[in-house]
Amino acid sequence: MNDDKSYKEYLADITTFIFDVDGVLTDGTISVTTDGEMLRTMNIKDGFALKTAIDAGFNLCIISGGSNEGVRKRLAGLGIKDIFLGAHNKIEQLTDYLNKHNLSKSQVLYMGDDIPDYPVMKLVGLPCCPQDAVPEIKAISKYVSHRSGGKGAVRDVIEQVLKVQNKWTGNFNAKYD
């Protein structure tokens, strides 16, 4: 996305992270069992960053077209309360979420990777994507992570925002010793 501002100039204003699941929190691969269950793999470092953002007081939301209940359980286990799965109108979900939490679009970092994310990414303050996103998404992203989906892209953007806001290191010694 052509913009006179560097993406780093947006980081201080971010209060809210919104992520897609498949291709962002996962690498987009689905393993199908003989029972038809669809299994996904998530990166533990992304999970740590999500939990750290919540603990630091950030809003966190998931908006995904997928509807895997295992995904919901994993994300809820990290403390994410706003999980919208089976969301086929992501703009509607975004609008409802912003209204519910009295947020402006400029406060939102949204990371998506494919065409269903395109319309909603055009509306937020900081649209981002993993390095393996489709070209159309890369073209509208103010930041393209050097990491792939499911391989640390979520950790990358969360860590950058929290570091700019001096909330990344916090008091880790007390929490994790």
Secondary structure, 3 states (H helix, E strand, C coil): CCCCCCHHHHHHHCCEEEECCCCCCECCCCEECCCCCEECCECHHHHHHHHHHHHCCCEEEEECCCCCHHHHHHHHHCCCCEEECCCCCHHHHHHHHHHHHCCCHHHEEEECCCHHHHHHHCCCCEEEECCCCCHHHHHHCCEECCCCCCCCHHHHHHHHHHHHCCCCCCCHHHHHC
